[in-house]
Amino acid sequence: MSVLASIRSQLAPVHREGLPFIGIFALASLLLFWLWSPLGWLGTAATVWCVYFFRDPERVTPIREGIVVSPADGRVSRITNAVPPKELDLGERAVPRVSIFMSVFDCHVNRSPITGKIERIVYHHGAFLSADLDKASENNERNSLVIAAGKVRIGVVQIAGLVARRIVCFVGEGASVGAGERIGLIRFGSRLDVYLPEGVRPLVAEGQTAIAGETMIADLRAGDPQRSFRVG
């Protein structure tokens, strides 16, 4: 393998949703170079970051009935029991919720946590508070999906953050998705909430880094006992 081929193999492809933004950043950089070269180099650095932000790497998803994988890259910011948003129609009882916060340095392509059918999609207009705040689940702009796998229904909520102003959904109601398949993208810095069925124990811990499509966050078969974690 040549050096060039080796380098290219390590670079993640860019999602098409990011191409217009990368083009804008690149044009702005050229203009800044024309005005004053130091500003142009700052624009170039911003363009490189934009390319990095919209990366869309391949993921290796574990396949087995009952496995729930992370729908997002980022930090597990909170694990709690919470009542799902009304638009999900998942009842009024508190269920386990895993929140994953995506910084502007995380990959923002979202993936399906399970194999199933998109039963419901509801877009809710709202505020743009910091996605790391707990109240962002109720107050922020969000796109809510219910994915059904037999009798199991899981809620996935894409939440816009302080900087994020656009939520993109790649799927429609009635579509079938596989675990780890791409379902959407959020621009720039945001959060995903996953509402698990009542009684299911999350297999991740707060502060843990999750990888979309790869990190197992729960096992619906309940064959895997609750885990403990060590920080270090």
N, C-alpha and C positions, 0 to 999 in steps of 0.2 A: 504494500500500500504506500502511495506517495505521501509526502508531507502534507500537500494540499488536501488530498483525500482524507487523511487522518484528521486534519483540523475540521474539515466540513462535517465529518461523522460525529464530532463532539458538539456541533452547533444545532440547537433546536430550531425547527422551522417556525416561521412567523404566521400567526393566524391572520386570515384575510381581513378581519374586522380592524386590524391595526394598520393596514397599508395606507389609508387616507391620512391618519395621524402622523405616521412616519414621513410621508411626503410633505406634510405641512411643516414639520420640524426641520426637515432637510432644506426646504425653500427658505425658511426663516434663517437658518444658519448661513446660507449663501448671501442673503441680504445683510446679515450682521458682519460677514467678512468684508463686504463692500463698504460698510460704514466704518468698521474698526476691527482689525483682525483678532485682538483678544476676545471681543464679543463673539466673533465667529467660532472660535475654539470652544467657548462656553456653549454655544448653540450645537456644535458637533457632539459635545458630551451629552447634551440633552437628547439629541437624536439617537445616540447609541443606547441611552437609557430607555427611550421609547421602543426601540427594537427589542430590547431585553424584556420590557414589560409585556409585550404582546407575543412572547414566545409560546409555543404550543407543543411541548415535548410528548413523545410517545410514553405510555405508561403500561406497566405489566400488572393486570388486575387479577387477583385471586378469584377463581370461579368455583363456587359451591353454593348449594341452596342454603339460604339463611344468612349468608355473609352480607354485612352492610359496610361498604367502603366509604371513605371520606369523599365528599363531593367537591372539596376545595383544598388548595395548598394554603398553609398558614398555621397559626398558633391556636391551639384549643384554648379559647379564652374563658369559657365558662361551661360547666356541666351542672344542670339543675333540673328540677321538675317544674314545668310551666304549662299553663293552659295555652293550647295552640291558637293562633289567630283565627277569628271567626270565619274568614273566607276559606279556610282549609276544610271546614266542616268535619273536624276530627273529634268533636265532642267538647264538653265543657269541663272535663276532668284534667288535672295536671298529669302530664306524661314526661318521660325523660327527654331533655333537650340538650343537644351538643352544639355549641356555638364555636365557629372557626373564624378567626379574624385574619383578613388578608391585608398585609401592608402593601405599599406601592412597589416593593421589591419581590413580592410573591407572584407566581404565575396566576393569572385571573380567569383561566378557562375552567368552567365548572363541569362536573361529571355526575352521572347518575349514581346514587349510592347502591341501588339494587337493580335487578332485572325485573321488569314489569311493564305496565301500561300507564301512560300519562292520563290520569282520570280527571284532573282539574287544573286549570291555570287561571290565576286571578292577579291582575296588576292593581296595586294600591298606591295612589299618590300620597306623598307625605313630606316630612321634613328631611333635612340632610345633617342630622346630628352626627357626632363621632360614632362610627359603627362599633367601637369598643364599649360603648355605654350599654347597660342592660335595657334601658328604655327605648333603645333604637329598634328593638323587636316590634314595638307597638307603634312608634311615632314616625319612623323613617319611611321613605319611598322604598317599595319592595315588590318583588314578584314571587308569588306563592304557587307551588306545585304540589299536587298529591300524586304519588306513584303507587299503584296497586299491584301487588303480587299475590294472586289468589285472595285470601281473606285478610292479608296483611296490607295495611295502608301506611305509608310513610310520608311525612310532610317535609318539603325542602323549601326554604325561603331565602331568596337572594335579596340582600339588604344593601341599599346604597349608603355610602358613608359621607363624611365631611367633604371629601374631594370628589368622590364618585358622583356623576350626574347622569349616568346612562346604564341601564340594565338591558342586556340583550339575551333573548331566549331563542334557542335554536330548534325547539320542538313545539309541537302543537297538541291539543287535547286529542286523545285517541291513539297517539303514536306509541309504538312499542320500543322500549329502550333496553339495552343490556347494561349490566353493572359496569361502570367505568366509561360508558359512552358519553361524549360531549353533549351537554344540554344547554349551555349558556356561557355568558361572559359578563363581567362587570368592569367598568372603567371608572376610576382609578382609586383603589383602596376601599375596602368594603368588608362584608361579613356574610356567612351562610349559617343558617340555623337548620338543624335536622331534628325533627320530632319523631321519636321512636315509639313503637307500641308500648302500652302500659306494662310494666313489669320487666322490660328488657333492660339489662345492665350494660352501660357503656364500657367498652374495653380500652378506653383512652383516659388520660389524666389531664387536668388543667395545666397549661404550660407546655404540653407536648407539641411537637411539630408534626403536622399531618401532611400527607402527600395525596393529592386527588387521585382517585382510582386505584390506590395501592394500600394505604393505611386502613386496616380493619378497625372500625369504630364500634361494632356490635355484632353479636351472633344471635339471630332470631331463634335458633334451635336450642339455645340455652344449654348446649353441651359443654361450653367453655366456661369454667368457673370464674367468678370475679377476680380480677388481677390486682395486685398491689404494684406500686411503682417506686423507683428510687431515683432521686435527682443527684447527678454528679458527673 
